[in-house]
Amino acid sequence: MSLKLSALPLSALSLLALCCSPLAQAGGLMLYEVGSDNTGLVNAGAAARAQGPSTIASNPAGLSYLPGTQVTAGAQVLYGDASFDTDSSTTSTGSNGGNALGPMPSGSLFISHQLDEQWSIGFGSYGDFGLAENYDNDWAGRYYVQNASIAGLSLVPSAAYKFNDEWSLGVGLKAMYGMLQTEAAIDRAPFGLLDRADGQYKYADNTWGYGANLGVIYAPQPGTRIGLAYTSKVDLDFEDRLDVKGSGPLMDRLDDLNTKIDMSVPQTATLSLYQQLDPQWALLASVNWQDWSDFGEISVEVDTSLLGTQSSTVDANYKDTYQLALGAQYQATPKLLWNAGVAYDSSAVSDSHRTVTVPMGETWRLGTGATYAVDQNTDLNLSWDLVWMGDLPVEQSKTVSGERLSGQYNNAWIQSVTGNMTWRF
């Protein structure tokens, strides 16, 4: 009986706890797009630029370079195409699922204040983790996932200390509000022996996790900055009761079971360069690492009441990722600054471990944007980037029934459009 009670949470729900996004940004779910001008540079130079309060998200040491009081408010929308096509090897019935990736709006707010020649403080509120997927309820992969979302909203009070003209150090304390929601169908007629309608289970919870952002900037000469930034992992411990409906007397016993899902938002490290070439041109570059191998180990615990606690750790076979980004800034006029960047992100999963729950792959990113100085105290920025995944093959099989889902996402992509304003006081 204990195997039957734990079968649903441990095999299906724990995979959906990874429901990170059908096509997650960066090699996983860490978003470079936080409603700032960083979108147009695709993260190039992010830990060294220090050109506005949004440096809180990329390197808090950059606060040392911001005079007076500054406020940046931004909004953005992510949208794309993640359409799955089944092939002849698929034995599951149902549609292709439609485009799983719909529009996802978000916003951000950053504030910086210079206390004196050495100390600066700031606060950032932004979403830098997660995305959502929404397949047709009757699609061929409905027993893996129908709808799923995971998101993290970060609140980050920060401070920076400038030792001298060359060295600055910054720290931010991160409180992340994590939100997880997932649902999938339950096959009530395995092997096709019976004619029964599908059941369904749902799981949703919100929780808080805590971590820190650390950074240092070294400026060996005017116009040259080297930045190193680190963000610690954030543990998100979800706990809610399963909502299981329409699955028959046996599976309905799983309804209302207390279920815990523990995951870790990855730690990251970024090394960046900002180099002013002349009064008009600047070159930017970044190398970024993300610890997705830790995120891929999900702890699932189910309290069956009668049989005690059933627990397991699911290994999704994730691996760490890296990004290489190169960008440029061009001061076209005294009021107009152009940004552009290109980047490559490795994949957190190999082709053999890709799933329709988390069909990630390596990506190429292209971005551009412009900042216009409305007056000496107000800037307006509009940025865009494209994340190109290409074709992502997937093949999955159910352990018990042997039912197979096979196909690929064709020419998958995500775009982001960001707008923000900065005020200086």
C-alpha positions as CSV (number, residue, x, y, z in Angstrom):
1,M,0.0,0.0,0.0
2,S,2.9,2.4,0.8
3,L,4.1,2.1,-2.8
4,K,0.8,3.0,-4.2
5,L,0.5,6.0,-1.9
6,S,3.9,7.3,-2.8
7,A,3.8,6.5,-6.5
8,L,2.0,9.7,-7.6
9,P,4.0,12.2,-5.5
10,L,7.4,10.7,-6.1
11,S,7.2,9.9,-9.8
12,A,5.0,12.7,-11.1
13,L,4.8,15.5,-8.7
14,S,8.5,15.6,-8.0
15,L,9.2,16.0,-11.7
16,L,6.7,18.8,-11.9
17,A,8.4,20.4,-9.0
18,L,11.1,21.1,-11.6
19,C,8.4,22.7,-13.7
20,C,10.6,25.4,-14.3
21,S,9.4,26.6,-17.6
22,P,9.1,24.9,-20.9
23,L,12.0,26.8,-22.2
24,A,13.9,28.4,-19.3
25,Q,16.1,31.4,-19.7
26,A,19.8,31.1,-19.3
27,G,20.6,27.4,-18.9
28,G,17.9,27.2,-16.4
29,L,15.5,29.6,-14.7
30,M,17.7,32.5,-13.6
31,L,16.5,35.5,-15.5
32,Y,19.0,38.1,-16.7
33,E,15.9,40.2,-17.7
34,V,14.8,42.1,-14.5
35,G,13.1,45.1,-16.1
36,S,16.4,46.9,-16.7
37,D,18.7,48.0,-19.5
38,N,20.7,44.8,-19.0
39,T,18.1,43.1,-21.4
40,G,19.7,44.9,-24.4
41,L,23.2,43.8,-23.4
42,V,22.2,40.1,-22.6
43,N,24.2,40.3,-19.4
44,A,27.4,41.5,-20.9
45,G,29.4,43.6,-18.4
46,A,26.6,43.2,-15.8
47,A,28.9,42.9,-12.8
48,A,31.1,45.8,-13.8
49,R,28.8,48.5,-15.5
50,A,27.4,50.2,-12.4
51,Q,25.4,52.6,-14.6
52,G,22.2,52.7,-12.5
53,P,20.4,51.3,-9.4
54,S,19.6,48.0,-11.1
55,T,23.3,47.1,-10.3
56,I,21.7,45.8,-7.1
57,A,20.6,42.7,-9.0
58,S,24.0,42.1,-10.8
59,N,26.6,43.5,-8.4
60,P,25.8,45.6,-5.3
61,A,29.3,47.0,-5.3
62,G,28.2,49.2,-8.2
63,L,26.2,51.3,-5.8
64,S,29.5,53.1,-5.0
65,Y,29.4,54.6,-8.5
66,L,26.0,56.2,-8.2
67,P,25.9,59.8,-6.9
68,G,22.9,61.3,-5.0
69,T,19.6,59.4,-5.0
70,Q,18.4,57.4,-8.0
71,V,15.3,55.5,-8.7
72,T,14.7,53.0,-11.6
73,A,11.2,51.6,-12.3
74,G,10.8,49.0,-15.1
75,A,8.3,46.7,-16.7
76,Q,8.7,43.9,-19.2
77,V,6.9,41.1,-20.9
78,L,8.3,37.7,-21.9
79,Y,6.7,35.8,-24.7
80,G,7.7,33.1,-27.2
81,D,6.9,29.9,-29.1
82,A,7.3,26.5,-27.4
83,S,5.2,24.2,-29.7
84,F,5.7,20.5,-29.4
85,D,5.2,18.1,-32.4
86,T,4.7,14.4,-31.7
87,D,6.2,11.8,-34.0
88,S,5.3,8.3,-35.1
89,S,7.0,6.8,-32.0
90,T,4.4,8.4,-29.7
91,T,1.9,5.9,-28.3
92,S,0.0,8.4,-26.1
93,T,-3.2,9.8,-27.5
94,G,-4.0,13.5,-27.7
95,S,-3.0,16.7,-29.4
96,N,0.4,18.3,-29.7
97,G,-0.4,20.7,-26.8
98,G,-0.3,24.0,-28.6
99,N,2.1,26.8,-27.7
100,A,3.0,26.2,-24.1
101,L,4.6,29.6,-23.6
102,G,2.2,32.6,-23.3
103,P,3.0,36.2,-22.4
104,M,4.4,36.7,-18.9
105,P,4.5,40.3,-17.6
106,S,6.7,41.4,-14.7
107,G,8.2,44.6,-13.2
108,S,11.0,45.9,-11.0
109,L,12.0,48.8,-8.7
110,F,15.5,49.8,-7.7
111,I,16.5,52.7,-5.4
112,S,20.1,53.9,-4.6
113,H,21.2,56.6,-2.1
114,Q,24.8,57.9,-1.5
115,L,25.3,58.5,2.2
116,D,28.8,60.0,1.9
117,E,32.0,59.5,-0.1
118,Q,32.4,55.9,1.1
119,W,28.9,54.5,1.9
120,S,25.9,53.9,-0.3
121,I,22.7,52.0,0.3
122,G,19.9,50.7,-1.9
123,F,16.9,48.4,-2.3
124,G,15.8,46.2,-5.2
125,S,12.5,44.4,-5.9
126,Y,12.6,42.2,-9.0
127,G,11.8,38.7,-10.4
128,D,14.9,36.9,-11.4
129,F,13.8,33.3,-11.2
130,G,11.1,31.3,-13.0
131,L,8.6,31.1,-15.9
132,A,5.4,29.3,-16.8
133,E,4.0,26.7,-19.2
134,N,0.5,26.0,-20.2
135,Y,-0.3,23.0,-22.5
136,D,-3.7,22.0,-23.8
137,N,-5.4,19.8,-21.2
138,D,-5.9,16.9,-23.6
139,W,-2.4,16.9,-25.2
140,A,-0.4,13.7,-25.6
141,G,1.9,14.6,-22.6
142,R,-0.9,15.5,-20.2
143,Y,0.2,12.7,-17.8
144,Y,3.5,14.6,-17.3
145,V,2.3,18.1,-17.2
146,Q,-0.7,20.3,-18.2
147,N,0.0,23.6,-16.5
148,A,2.9,24.6,-14.3
149,S,4.6,27.7,-13.0
150,I,7.4,28.6,-10.7
151,A,8.5,32.1,-9.8
152,G,10.6,33.9,-7.3
153,L,10.2,37.6,-6.4
154,S,13.4,39.0,-4.7
155,L,13.5,41.8,-2.2
156,V,17.1,42.9,-1.7
157,P,18.3,45.7,0.7
158,S,21.9,46.4,-0.2
159,A,24.9,48.4,0.9
160,A,28.3,49.3,-0.7
161,Y,31.5,50.6,0.7
162,K,34.1,52.4,-1.5
163,F,37.6,51.9,0.0
164,N,39.3,54.2,-2.6
165,D,39.2,55.0,-6.3
166,E,40.1,51.5,-7.2
167,W,38.1,49.1,-4.8
168,S,34.5,48.9,-3.9
169,L,32.6,46.1,-2.0
170,G,28.9,45.5,-1.9
171,V,26.5,43.1,-0.1
172,G,22.7,42.5,-0.4
173,L,20.5,40.4,1.8
174,K,17.9,38.6,-0.4
175,A,14.5,37.5,0.7
176,M,12.8,35.5,-2.1
177,Y,9.1,34.8,-2.2
178,G,8.7,31.6,-4.1
179,M,5.5,30.5,-5.9
180,L,4.9,27.0,-7.2
181,Q,1.8,25.7,-9.0
182,T,1.4,22.5,-11.1
183,E,-1.3,20.2,-12.4
184,A,-1.3,17.0,-14.6
185,A,-3.7,14.3,-15.7
186,I,-3.9,10.9,-14.1
187,D,-4.2,7.9,-16.5
188,R,-7.2,5.8,-15.3
189,A,-6.9,3.4,-18.2
190,P,-3.3,2.2,-18.4
191,F,-2.5,-0.2,-21.2
192,G,-5.8,0.9,-22.9
193,L,-7.7,-2.0,-21.3
194,L,-10.5,0.2,-19.9
195,D,-12.5,3.2,-21.2
196,R,-12.1,5.7,-18.4
197,A,-11.8,9.4,-18.4
198,D,-8.6,10.9,-17.0
199,G,-8.3,12.1,-13.4
200,Q,-6.2,15.1,-12.4
201,Y,-4.0,16.2,-9.5
202,K,-3.0,19.7,-8.5
203,Y,-0.4,21.2,-6.2
204,A,0.2,24.8,-5.2
205,D,2.1,26.6,-2.5
206,N,4.0,29.8,-1.7
207,T,7.0,30.1,0.6
208,W,9.9,32.4,1.6
209,G,13.6,31.6,1.1
210,Y,16.7,33.6,2.0
211,G,20.2,34.3,0.6
212,A,22.7,37.0,-0.1
213,N,24.4,38.9,-3.0
214,L,28.0,39.7,-2.8
215,G,30.2,41.7,-5.1
216,V,33.5,43.6,-5.6
217,I,34.6,46.0,-8.3
218,Y,38.2,46.9,-9.2
219,A,38.9,50.0,-11.3
220,P,42.7,50.0,-12.1
221,Q,42.3,53.1,-14.2
222,P,39.6,55.6,-15.3
223,G,37.3,53.9,-17.8
224,T,38.2,50.3,-16.8
225,R,36.1,48.3,-14.3
226,I,36.4,44.6,-13.4
227,G,33.5,43.2,-11.4
228,L,33.1,39.9,-9.6
229,A,29.6,39.0,-8.2
230,Y,28.2,36.0,-6.3
231,T,24.7,35.1,-5.4
232,S,24.1,32.4,-2.8
233,K,21.6,29.6,-3.2
234,V,18.1,30.1,-1.9
235,D,16.3,27.1,-0.4
236,L,12.5,27.1,-1.2
237,D,10.6,24.6,1.0
238,F,7.1,24.1,-0.3
239,E,4.4,22.3,1.7
240,D,0.7,21.8,0.7
241,R,-1.9,19.1,0.4
242,L,-2.5,17.3,-2.9
243,D,-5.7,18.0,-4.7
244,V,-6.6,14.7,-6.5
245,K,-9.9,14.5,-8.3
246,G,-11.8,12.1,-10.6
247,S,-9.3,9.3,-10.4
248,G,-11.3,6.5,-8.7
249,P,-11.4,5.1,-5.2
250,L,-7.8,3.9,-5.0
251,M,-6.1,7.1,-6.3
252,D,-8.6,9.4,-4.5
253,R,-6.9,8.2,-1.3
254,L,-4.0,10.4,-2.3
255,D,-6.3,13.5,-2.1
256,D,-5.4,15.9,0.7
257,L,-2.1,14.2,1.5
258,N,0.4,16.6,3.1
259,T,3.3,16.9,0.6
260,K,6.6,18.8,0.9
261,I,8.8,19.7,-2.0
262,D,12.2,21.2,-1.3
263,M,14.4,22.8,-4.0
264,S,17.3,25.2,-4.2
265,V,17.5,28.2,-6.4
266,P,21.1,27.9,-7.8
267,Q,24.1,29.8,-6.6
268,T,25.8,31.9,-9.3
269,A,29.1,33.7,-10.0
270,T,29.7,36.3,-12.6
271,L,33.0,37.9,-13.8
272,S,32.6,41.0,-15.9
273,L,34.6,43.7,-17.7
274,Y,33.6,47.2,-18.6
275,Q,36.2,49.0,-20.9
276,Q,35.7,52.6,-22.2
277,L,37.5,52.7,-25.5
278,D,36.9,56.3,-26.4
279,P,34.3,59.0,-25.6
280,Q,31.8,57.1,-27.8
281,W,32.5,53.4,-27.5
282,A,32.7,51.0,-24.6
283,L,33.3,47.2,-24.7
284,L,31.6,44.8,-22.2
285,A,32.0,41.1,-21.5
286,S,30.9,38.5,-18.9
287,V,31.5,34.9,-17.9
288,N,28.7,33.5,-15.8
289,W,28.4,30.2,-13.9
290,Q,25.2,28.7,-12.4
291,D,24.9,25.6,-10.0
292,W,22.1,23.8,-11.6
293,S,23.3,20.3,-10.5
294,D,22.1,21.2,-7.0
295,F,18.8,22.5,-8.3
296,G,18.2,19.2,-10.1
297,E,18.1,17.2,-6.8
298,I,14.5,17.6,-5.5
299,S,13.5,16.3,-2.1
300,V,9.9,15.1,-1.9
301,E,8.2,14.1,1.4
302,V,4.6,12.8,1.7
303,D,2.8,12.3,5.0
304,T,0.4,9.4,4.5
305,S,-0.9,9.6,8.1
306,L,-1.5,5.8,8.3
307,L,1.9,4.7,7.1
308,G,4.0,7.6,8.3
309,T,6.2,9.8,6.2
310,Q,7.4,8.6,2.7
311,S,10.3,10.5,1.4
312,S,12.6,10.4,-1.7
313,T,15.1,12.6,-3.5
314,V,14.6,12.8,-7.3
315,D,17.7,13.4,-9.4
316,A,16.8,15.1,-12.6
317,N,20.4,14.7,-13.9
318,Y,21.0,18.5,-14.2
319,K,24.5,19.9,-14.7
320,D,26.0,23.3,-14.1
321,T,25.8,25.9,-16.8
322,Y,27.9,28.7,-18.0
323,Q,27.3,31.8,-20.1
324,L,29.7,33.8,-22.3
325,A,28.5,37.3,-23.2
326,L,30.0,40.1,-25.3
327,G,28.4,43.6,-25.7
328,A,29.1,47.2,-26.8
329,Q,27.7,50.6,-25.9
330,Y,27.8,53.5,-28.4
331,Q,27.1,57.1,-27.3
332,A,25.5,58.2,-30.6
333,T,24.6,61.7,-29.3
334,P,24.9,63.5,-26.0
335,K,21.3,62.2,-25.3
336,L,21.3,58.8,-26.9
337,L,23.2,55.7,-25.8
338,W,22.9,52.4,-27.8
339,N,23.4,49.0,-26.3
340,A,23.9,45.7,-28.1
341,G,25.0,42.2,-27.0
342,V,25.3,38.6,-28.0
343,A,25.6,35.6,-25.6
344,Y,25.8,31.8,-25.5
345,D,24.3,29.8,-22.6
346,S,25.0,26.1,-22.2
347,S,22.2,23.6,-21.3
348,A,21.4,22.3,-17.8
349,V,20.3,19.0,-19.3
350,S,21.6,16.7,-22.0
351,D,19.4,15.5,-24.9
352,S,18.8,12.2,-23.3
353,H,17.5,13.7,-20.0
354,R,15.3,16.5,-21.6
355,T,11.6,16.3,-20.6
356,V,8.4,18.1,-21.6
357,T,8.3,19.3,-18.1
358,V,11.6,21.0,-18.4
359,P,12.7,20.9,-22.1
360,M,15.8,23.1,-21.7
361,G,18.7,23.3,-24.2
362,E,21.6,25.5,-25.1
363,T,20.7,29.0,-26.2
364,W,22.0,31.9,-28.3
365,R,20.9,35.3,-27.2
366,L,20.8,38.6,-29.1
367,G,19.8,41.9,-27.6
368,T,19.8,45.6,-28.3
369,G,18.3,48.7,-26.7
370,A,18.6,52.5,-26.3
371,T,18.7,54.9,-23.4
372,Y,17.5,58.5,-24.1
373,A,18.2,61.3,-21.7
374,V,15.0,63.2,-21.4
375,D,16.8,65.8,-19.3
376,Q,19.8,65.8,-17.0
377,N,17.9,64.0,-14.3
378,T,15.7,61.6,-16.3
379,D,16.5,58.7,-18.5
380,L,14.2,56.5,-20.6
381,N,15.3,53.0,-21.8
382,L,13.7,50.6,-24.2
383,S,15.4,47.2,-24.7
384,W,14.7,43.9,-26.5
385,D,16.3,40.5,-26.6
386,L,15.8,37.1,-28.3
387,V,16.6,33.8,-26.8
388,W,17.0,31.1,-29.5
389,M,16.8,27.4,-28.6
390,G,16.2,25.9,-32.0
391,D,15.0,22.3,-32.1
392,L,14.7,20.4,-28.8
393,P,14.0,16.6,-29.1
394,V,12.2,14.8,-26.3
395,E,11.5,11.1,-25.6
396,Q,9.8,9.9,-22.4
397,S,8.2,6.6,-21.4
398,K,6.0,5.7,-18.4
399,T,7.7,3.0,-16.3
400,V,4.6,0.9,-15.6
401,S,2.6,1.2,-18.8
402,G,5.4,1.7,-21.2
403,E,3.4,4.5,-22.8
404,R,5.8,6.7,-24.9
405,L,5.8,10.4,-25.8
406,S,8.2,11.3,-28.5
407,G,8.8,14.4,-30.7
408,Q,10.4,17.8,-30.5
409,Y,10.0,21.5,-30.0
410,N,10.6,23.1,-33.4
411,N,12.5,26.4,-33.7
412,A,11.8,27.3,-30.0
413,W,12.4,30.9,-28.9
414,I,11.6,33.5,-26.3
415,Q,11.6,37.3,-26.6
416,S,11.6,40.0,-24.0
417,V,10.6,43.6,-24.3
418,T,11.6,45.9,-21.4
419,G,11.0,49.5,-20.7
420,N,12.2,51.5,-17.7
421,M,12.8,55.1,-16.4
422,T,15.5,56.4,-14.1
423,W,15.2,59.5,-12.0
424,R,18.1,61.2,-10.2
425,F,17.6,63.6,-7.3
